[in-house]
Each structure stands twice: as structure tokens, then as C-alpha cells.
Amino acid sequence: MCEFLPVESVVTRIYGQRSWVSNRPPLDELILTILSQHTSDGNCARAFESLWGQFGSWRAIADAPVAEITNAIASGGLARLKAPRIKAILQRIRQDSNALSLDYLAEQPPEETRRWLIGLSGVGPKTAACVQLFSLGQPAMPVDTHVLRVSRRLGLVPPTADVDETQHQLERLLASDRDRIYSFHLNLIDHGRAVCRVRRPHCEQCPLADCCDAYRRSRPHHA
């Protein structure tokens, strides 16, 4: 099992210290993250641009027929599933706040924000954390497939840990520090893409191999 602080130090040295910056307004981040589910970044971006280009405002999208939203986001994949979710979320936001904006969430405690976001249909821990971290600047760790895989393999979390458990554990290890969470999240993704890949990971080139649980299990004679 790898000690956490050396892991953080190594990935920071290799991939850099990232400085937090807000990506976009929280409602934009929420809808974009929903569109990103089970598709590529490119497809997601095209679907978001098409949605906004066709309707031009969240109000118009909230009032549009589901079929029109579905057609607008078709390039993103799973459009028939995502379109009714997007419409329902926009209507719920308008009902709760009398406006189509989530800017007010920045003033709420992170746990309260998380609970409210997860209460929306189709919004899970990762989507909520993306809105919190990337838009609102709250200390939440989005756990995507790369973060989950690398954390399990290194032994930062148990091998059966789910997204929720991994998020809480990493937030604890990072002392709920937004800037550390932001940098570590992006660095684990880079490490997962470049080295700790799903298939044929480059273990022999990995600077963390000596303490990696998965690497040790795969080579019993190193134990």
C-alpha cells in the first residue's frame, strides 16, 4: 500500500501543480457533466454546443419538448435518456429558486450543496462533485473511472471501494483542501491515461510501482 503523501508528491512532480480556476457557471457545469456521462469529451462538447446553439437559453430548453432536446443532443449519445433528465432538472431548479441559476450554491456549505445536487434525478456523487469543484470552488473530489482505478490499485482505498467511499477517503487524505483536491484529481487522471491504464498498464515504468498493491499482487515473487 502506498503512503498518501509520497503519492501526492510524485504525481505533482510528474504532472505539475494545477492552480484552481472556475470553469463555467454551475448550471452550465451541471448540464455539461450530465451530457458527459458514458461518452467522449468531444461528443459531450458537440452536444452542449448544439443544445445551446439551438435554444439559446436555459429557459427555452426548460420549456422545449423532450423530443427537440433529444435531437439537439443526439451527438452526445444516450440522448433519449439524458434529454428528459435535463428538462426535469431545469424545471426543478426553476421551481426551487424561481430562476434558472445555481450561483447561490456557492454560498452554501459543501455538504448541503452535495445533498441538494444528489437529490436531482440523474445526478450522482461524481456529477455533484464536478459542479462543486470545477465551478463553485468547493472541496469535493470527483471520482471518475481513472481516479477510482488508480486509487484502488495503489491501495489508497480498499480494492472494492465504490465512488462514494473513494470520494470521502480522498477528501479526508487531502484535508478537504480545494486546491490540493483540484490538482490531485487532474494528476490522477493524467496518470491513469498515461501509465495506469485499464488494459496493459505500464507498471514497469511507473514511479509508484514499488508500493503499488496491484503491482505486488501481480508479481508474487516481489512480495
N, C-alpha and C positions, 0 to 999 in steps of 0.2 A: 504494500500500500504506500502511495506517495504522500509525503507530508505536504500540506497545502501551500504553505508559504514558498517553499522552493519551486513548486509547480507554477505558482503565480509569477515568481521571479524569472523562471526560464522562459515562459511564453511571452512575458513582457519584453525580455531581452531579444527574442527572436522576431516577434511580430510588432513590437512597438507599444508605447504608452499612448492610448487613444484619449483624446480630450472630448468630453461630452458636449454635444450641441443638439438642440431640439430639431428634429427632422421636419415636422409639419404640425399643423393644428391637430388636437387629439381626435376629433371626429374623422378627419381625413386618415389619420393613422389607424383608427379602428376599422374603417371600411377597407382600406388597403390591406390590412392584415387578414381580414376575412377573405378577401379575394386571393390572398397568397396561399391559402390552405390547399395543400395537395397539388401544387403547380409550380412552375419555374418563376424566377424573378421577372424574366422577360414577359411571360404570358400575363403575369399579375399586373405589371406596369401598363401593358397594352389594354387590358380590361379596364383599369382605372381611368386611363385617358379616354377610352371610348365612352365610358359611363358619363364622365364629366362633360365630354365634348357633345354628347347627345342631349343632355338635360340642362347642364349649366348651373345648377344649384341643388342643394340638398332638399330644399322644399319641393322642387319639381320631381326629384327622384322619389321622395316620400309619397307623393300624390300619383305617381305613374302606375299604370297597370303592371303586374308582375311579369307578364309576357314581354313587355317592352324593356324592362330591366334585364330580363334573361337574354334577349337579343343583344343588348348593349355590352354585356359582359361575357358573351359566348367565347371569346378568345382566351379567357382565363381558365376554362374548364369547370366542370360541375356547376354550370350556370343555373340549372333548374333547382339545385339545392341552395345555392348562395343568394339568388335573387329574392326569394321570399324572406330569407333571413335579413337581408339588407333593408328591405322595405319595413319589416316588422320592427327592426331596431330603430330606424329613423322615426317611425311613428311612436314608439315607446319613449324615445328621447324628447320628442316634441310634447308628448303628453305629460312627462315628468317635469320638464323645465320651461314649458311654453316657448321654447326656442330650439333651433337645430344647431346646438353648440354644446361642447363638453368642456369648454375653457374653465368653467367653475370648478372642475375636479382638481385643478392644481392647488386649490386652497384646502382640500380635504386631506385628512390623514391617509397615508398609503393603504392601510388595511381597509378603511372604509371605501376607498376608491376601488380596491380589488374586489370587495364583496359586491359592490354595485355593478361593476362590469361583468363579473361572472354570472350575475343574475340575468343578463341578457341572453336570449336564445342564440345558441351557436357560438358563444364566447366562452372559451376555456382559460385555464391558467396562463398558457403561453400568449394568447391574444391579449389578455388583460395586461400581462407584464410588458408586452411590446408598447402598448399605449402609455403605460405608466413610465417606462424608462425612456423610450425614444422621443416621446412628445412632452410629457408632463415633468420629466426630470425627477421622478420618484424612484427610490431604491428598490427596484424589482428586477429579478433575474429571469429573462425569457429563456425557457428551456426548449430548444428545438432538437432535431434529431442528432446534430453534431454535438451539442453540449451534453445531451443525455448519454450518447455513446462514449465520448471521451471520459466523462466523469465516472461512468461505470467501469470502464476498462482500467483507469488509473487507480480505482479504489477510493475516490473522493466520496462516493456514495455506494451503498450496497449494490451488488450486481442485479438485483431485482427492483431497485428503486424506480418509482414512477416519476412522472413530470412534477407532480406536486411536492413529493418528498425531496426530489433533487433541487427544486427551486428553493425550498426552505433551508436546506442544508448549505447550499452555496451562498445564499444571502447571509446566513449565520457566519460562515467562514470569512466572508468579505465584510463583516461588521456592518451590514446594511449601508455601506458607503456607495452612493450613486456612482461616483467617478471610477471606483475600483470595479464595481459590477459592470459598468459600461465597457471598460477596457477588457476585462477578463472574458466577458461574453463574446466580444468580437474576436479575441485572440483564440478562444477555444474553437470557434467556428473555422477560423483560418487553419488551425492545427488539424481539425477534423477533415477538412478538404484536402490539405496538402500531404499529411502524414498518416493520421489515424483514420484512414478511410474505412468504409463499410467492408469492402472486399479487398483483400491483399494489402493490408496496411503496411507501411514502410517501417516496420518495427526496428530493423537493423540500423536505420538512420535516425531513429527517434531519440532525442536527448533525454527523454523521460523513461526509456526502456528499462533501466536498471531498477526502478522502483515500481514499475507497472504491474499490477496484479494479473492482467490478461496475458501479458508477455511471459510472466513467470509460469502461469498455468500451462501455456502452450509449449514450454520447454522445461519439463520436469527436472532435467539434469542440472538446471541452473538454480534450483531451489536450495 
